[in-house]
Amino acid sequence: MVNSKNKGRRGEYEYRDLIRSIFNTKTDRVPGSGGFKSLGANTGDMLSGSLPKVLKPYIQEVKYEKTLRLFPYIMQCQTGNSKITKEEYLKLEKKDLKIRDWMVAYRCPAEYNIPKNFIIIMPAVELLGLLKELEDLRK
């Protein structure tokens, strides 16, 4: 049986390490980050004071799920085929996929009252690399 708390913590550490490697910072996760949410604090999973300047405005919420509900869209981005099944996708070889150049723009339903209608989902390493380039340009 999978301990979801340990799994979530593992994902937070992996994401923290990714930020550290790209930005060369000492970014760290919020200790017991899930516990603060129960107190009504929306701190996210990374300590904002330790984040690179370009990431400070954003609450960093890390999800480490076995089943990504956006997976069909990601499969479509990687293959160009909107009708591909999960079984067909899993038979493909990595050389046939566009592993590093995909992005999903997800339109939020109106009832969620999200002021900006689209959420962009892309690989963290790509997004963080892009933000690093922007930060370097500003210097």
N, C-alpha and C positions, 0 to 999 in steps of 0.2 A: 504494500500500500504506500502511495506517495504522500509524504508530509508536505502539504501545500505551503506551509510557512517556510520550511527549508528550501523548497523549490523557488519561492518568491525571492528569498534572500540570495540564493545562488544567482538568479537573474540580475538582481541589483548589483551584486559584486562584478558580474561580467560586464554590465553596462558601465559601471564606475571605472573598471580597468580600460574599457574602450575610450572613454573620455580622457583618462590619464595618458594613454598612449598617443592619442592624436594631439592633445593640447599641451602635453608635458606639464601637467598640474598635479596637485595633491588632492583632487576632488575626492569626496567621501560620501557614503550613503548615510542617511539618517538612521541612527541606531534605533532598533525597534520601530521602524517607520510606520508599520501598520497600526501600532498602538496609539500613535498621536492622532490618527484619523478618528478614532473612537472618541477622542476628547473634543472633536470639532475643529481641530487644526488642519489646514490644508497645506502641509509642508512639502508634499511630494516625497520622493524617495531619495533625492540627493540633497546634501546640505548646500543651500544656496550661497552661503559665504565662501564655499570652496570651489564653486563653479567658475569656469572661464567667463569673462565679461559678457561675451556674446550669448551665453546661455542663461545668465542671471535673471532675465525677465520671465523665463519660462519655468513653470512647475514641471519637474522631471518625474513622470509617473512611469514606472517600469512594469510591464506585464510579461510573464514568463509562462505562457500557456501552451499546452500540447496541441490544442486544436485552435488555430487562428480562424476566426469567423470570416475574415476577408480573404481566405486562401483561394477561393475561385477567381477573384479578381487578380491576385498575384500570379496565379497560373496563367491567366489570360495575358497579362503583361509580359511574362517570360516566354510565352510560346507564340503569341499573336493569334491564338485560336480561342474564340469565345465559347466553343462547345466542347472543349477538351474535358474529359472526366479525370477524376483523381487517379484512377487506375492507369489510364493512358499516360498521364503526367509522370507518375512514378516509374514508368518503364523507360522514359527518356534518359539519355545520357547527359551529363553536365555540359558537355561541349555543345549540345543542342539548345541550351538555355541561355538567356541573357541575365545571368545571375546578378550582375552589378548595376544594371541600368533600368530599373523599374520604379514606378511611382504610381500610387493609387490616389486619386482625388475623390474622396467620399463625401457625397452631399448629405448633410444632416437633415433628418426630417424636421419640418417646421415646428412640430409640437415640443421639441427640445429647447426652443428659444435660444439657440446658439447664435450670437450676433453675426458671426462670420460663417457663411453657409457651408464652406468646404473644409474638410480636414485632409491634409496631405499625409499620406503614409508612404514611407520609403525606407530602405535599409539604413539603420543607424550609422553605419560606417560612412555611407554616402552623404547623409545629411550633416554629420559632424565634420566631415572633410570639407564640405561646402561652406559651413559656418567658419571653419578655421581659415579658409581662403579669404572670406569676407573680413574676418578679424585682422588678418595680415595686411589687407589692403588699406584698412583704416589707420594703420600705424604710420 
